[in-house]
Amino acid sequence: MTEPDNQHRGVDAARLKEHELIKELENIHRSRHDTLLHASPAALAAHTTRMAELEEEYLRRHPERPVSSGRTRSGARARTPRE
């Protein structure tokens, strides 16, 4: 990656303080839908790359994060269908 490419992607996710990482994740998730619908292919690719970097860093820092049973396959299958 060239230096100009790196500049528009922000601070390396591993260098972010915890509160900064959370703020970056909140911002990027909030902007995802609009980016998907309206951004250029290059902007969408950059957004996807940055989102993956931030998410990977969060998971690296929090490998034992709590997982809601409703967010697993078995939990989803156990839900009753809506009528």
Secondary structure, 3 states (H helix, E strand, C coil): CCHHHHHCCCCCHHHCCHHHHHHHHHHHHHHHHHHHHHCCHHHHHHHHHHHHHHHHHHHHHCCCCCCCHHHCHHHHHHCCCCC
